[in-house]
């Protein structure tokens, strides 16, 4: 059962490197988005406003998906998992 759930989570998690890509993927997929974030609350608020997605977690073992924040393009500090609340 664990393997089945892990596989489903992996299938429902996508990577976005731009805000446009983030919006498209969150609207097409009822799952999670991994994206880099600068740490600025204004960027988090803008993502929430545009996509209704909230930051879910900053994993202990962060993946390096890029150098830039998905929202503003500034230097990213964290990889964040984003998702919608249903």
C-alpha positions in Angstrom: 0.0 0.0 0.0 2.9 2.4 0.8 4.4 1.8 -2.6 1.1 2.5 -4.3 0.6 5.8 -2.4 4.2 6.9 -3.1 3.8 6.2 -6.8 0.5 8.2 -6.9 2.2 11.1 -5.1 5.1 11.1 -7.6 2.6 11.0 -10.5 0.7 14.0 -9.1 3.7 16.1 -8.4 5.1 18.3 -11.2 8.0 20.9 -11.5 7.5 24.5 -12.5 10.2 27.0 -13.3 8.1 30.0 -14.4 4.9 31.5 -13.0 3.1 30.8 -16.3 4.2 27.1 -16.1 3.1 27.0 -12.5 -0.4 28.3 -13.3 -0.8 25.9 -16.3 0.3 22.9 -14.3 -1.7 23.6 -11.1 -4.9 24.1 -13.2 -4.3 20.9 -15.2 -3.3 18.7 -12.4 -5.0 18.2 -9.1 -1.8 17.6 -7.2 1.4 19.3 -6.2 3.9 21.7 -7.8 7.6 21.8 -6.8 9.0 25.3 -7.4 11.9 27.5 -6.2 11.0 30.4 -4.0 12.9 33.5 -2.8 11.4 33.5 0.6 9.5 36.8 0.2 6.0 36.7 1.6 4.8 39.0 -1.3 5.7 36.2 -3.8 3.8 33.7 -1.7 0.8 36.0 -1.6 0.9 36.6 -5.4 1.0 32.8 -6.1 -2.0 32.3 -3.7 -3.9 35.1 -5.4 -3.2 33.9 -8.9 -3.6 30.1 -8.5 -5.2 29.5 -5.1 -2.2 27.3 -4.3 -0.6 27.5 -0.8 2.9 26.6 0.3 2.7 23.1 1.8 6.2 22.4 2.9 9.9 23.0 2.5 11.3 19.5 2.5 14.2 18.7 4.7 16.0 17.4 1.6 15.4 20.2 -0.9 16.0 19.6 -4.6 17.8 22.3 -6.5 15.4 22.9 -9.4 16.9 26.2 -10.5 18.4 29.4 -9.3 15.4 31.8 -9.6 12.2 32.3 -7.8 9.2 31.0 -9.8 7.3 34.2 -9.0 9.7 37.2 -9.2 12.9 35.8 -10.7 15.1 36.8 -7.8 17.6 34.4 -6.3 15.7 31.5 -4.8 16.3 30.4 -1.2 14.1 27.3 -1.0 12.4 24.6 -3.0 8.8 24.6 -1.9 6.0 22.1 -2.5 2.8 24.0 -3.4 -0.8 22.7 -3.5 -4.4 23.7 -3.3 -6.6 23.1 -0.4 -9.8 21.2 -1.2 
